[in-house]
């Protein structure tokens, strides 16, 4: 027992002191034919060296567990939602709400355009990007709100003023 680690395999207890490997909780003596001092195993009973231990898919995780795939942005190789498709849908919805209050067309035209670009990017990504439905919804909402706004402007001009005003 000492205050410094004397080498590999030694462990530090809660009292701050270092202890040899054989005094560790749950320590199991090495298998016969394997020397704990040498990293290479000794030949087994059939004259072949035993393979080094490698954890399998069902072995216990390390002391801190295994990180979840979501901690690093999802599963590797999993398709990701195209951000432009999300932006298209949001922009079209906000633009349509603003059209209802006769504010303008910027949001609907932007949503329509971003939806077209997002659909092309998704189709050419070979399955690495998703969100085609959101992009399509952005296109449809943006186009419908733009047509509605243009029809409203035409109606106002054709009637000679704002709707509901006295003649």
Buried (B, 14 or more C-beta within 10 A) or exposed (E): EEEEEEEEEBBEEEEEEBBEBEEEEEEEEEEEEBEEEEEEBEEBEEEEEBEEEEEEEEEEEEEEEEEEEEEEEEEEEEBEBBEBBBBBBBBBBBBBEBBEEEEEBEBBBBBBBBBBBBBEBBEEEEEEBBBBEBBBBBBBBBBBBBEBBEEBEEEBEEEEEEEEEEE
